[in-house]
Amino acid sequence: MENHNIILFVDTANITKENIEECCSFVQGNMNSTPNEYTTSVDAGEALTWLGLSVSNPNDVVNITRITKKEGSDLFGRPVLKGDGGYPETVIGTIINAPKDEETYTITFTVYNGNNGGKRNGKFRLDPKLRPH
């Protein structure tokens, strides 16, 4: 079984609700793809950790606050996984039911200015995918 760190890299200096896809990228190992097309292969029993990092200011904080089932089966045994409340906030989940096909989920995240701690532009959402190995 494999554990996956799914890292969301965010251009925190430039992100707005209109340019989310241009300002975000997922990297797992050495893989890059557009955020809403990014896919992770998983099996039952595997753990996933979602975390966010700024590519424009190391003091900015990207909080992953929620993972929500968008379509398909209930892979995690519940439809919503909440963040751990940390700063930066991450979400951890274990695949209970392996996907039969490619399934979409929603990542909700916030961006905080590292200099004054203020939230930038509210909440953001992306819809990457999970698929069976």
C-alpha positions in Angstrom: 0.0 0.0 0.0 1.1 3.5 -0.8 0.7 6.8 1.0 0.2 9.8 -1.2 1.1 13.4 -0.5 -0.9 15.6 -2.8 0.7 19.0 -2.8 -1.1 22.1 -4.2 1.3 24.7 -5.2 -0.3 28.2 -5.3 0.9 31.5 -6.7 -0.5 33.3 -3.7 0.6 36.7 -4.9 -1.7 36.6 -8.0 -4.5 34.2 -7.3 -8.1 35.4 -7.7 -11.4 33.5 -8.2 -11.1 34.2 -12.0 -7.6 32.7 -12.4 -7.4 29.7 -10.1 -6.3 27.2 -12.7 -3.5 29.5 -13.9 -2.2 30.1 -10.4 -2.4 26.5 -9.1 -0.5 23.2 -9.9 -0.4 19.8 -8.2 2.8 17.9 -7.8 3.1 14.4 -6.7 6.6 13.1 -7.0 7.7 14.7 -10.3 4.3 15.0 -12.0 2.7 18.3 -13.1 -0.7 18.8 -14.7 -3.5 21.3 -14.8 -5.3 21.3 -11.5 -8.8 20.1 -12.6 -7.3 17.3 -14.8 -4.8 16.1 -12.1 -5.5 12.5 -11.2 -4.1 10.3 -8.4 -4.3 6.5 -8.7 -5.4 4.9 -5.4 -6.5 1.6 -3.8 -8.4 0.7 -0.7 -6.3 1.2 2.5 -4.1 3.9 1.0 -3.7 7.2 2.9 -3.8 10.6 1.2 -2.6 13.9 2.7 -3.5 17.1 1.0 -1.3 20.2 1.7 -0.7 23.5 0.1 2.4 25.6 -0.4 3.0 29.1 -1.8 5.3 29.4 -4.8 5.4 33.2 -4.6 6.0 34.0 -0.9 7.3 31.5 1.6 5.5 33.4 4.4 2.1 33.0 2.8 0.0 30.1 4.0 -2.2 27.9 1.9 -4.8 26.1 4.1 -6.5 23.0 2.7 -9.8 23.1 4.6 -12.0 20.5 3.1 -12.2 17.6 0.6 -15.7 16.9 -0.6 -17.0 14.0 -2.8 -18.3 15.5 -6.0 -19.4 12.4 -7.9 -19.0 8.7 -7.7 -18.8 6.3 -4.7 -18.0 7.2 -1.1 -14.3 6.5 -1.2 -13.5 7.8 2.3 -16.5 6.3 4.1 -18.0 9.8 4.4 -18.7 12.6 1.9 -16.6 15.3 3.5 -13.1 15.3 5.0 -12.3 18.3 7.1 -9.0 20.0 7.7 -6.9 19.4 10.8 -7.2 23.0 12.1 -3.4 23.5 11.8 -1.6 26.5 10.3 -1.0 25.5 7.5 -4.1 23.3 7.5 -4.0 19.9 5.8 -6.5 17.2 5.2 -5.8 13.5 5.7 -8.0 10.6 4.5 -7.8 6.9 4.0 -9.4 5.2 1.0 -12.1 2.9 2.4 -13.7 1.9 -0.9 -11.5 1.7 -3.9 -12.8 3.7 -6.9 -14.2 1.6 -9.8 -13.8 4.4 -12.3 -12.3 7.9 -12.3 -14.0 10.0 -9.7 -14.0 13.8 -9.0 -13.6 15.4 -5.7 -13.5 19.1 -4.6 -10.6 20.6 -2.7 -11.5 23.8 -0.8 -8.6 26.0 0.3 -7.8 29.5 1.6 -4.8 31.7 1.2 -3.4 33.9 4.0 -0.9 36.7 3.7 2.1 35.8 5.7 3.0 39.4 6.5 -0.3 40.3 8.2 -2.3 37.1 8.4 -5.2 38.5 6.3 -7.2 36.1 4.1 -6.9 36.8 0.4 -10.0 36.6 -1.9 -12.1 34.2 0.2 -12.3 30.4 -0.5 -11.0 28.7 -3.6 -12.1 25.3 -5.1 -10.5 22.9 -7.5 -11.9 19.5 -8.8 -9.1 17.0 -9.3 -9.7 13.2 -9.7 -9.0 9.8 -8.1 -8.9 6.6 -10.1 -8.1 2.9 -9.4 -4.6 1.6 -9.8 
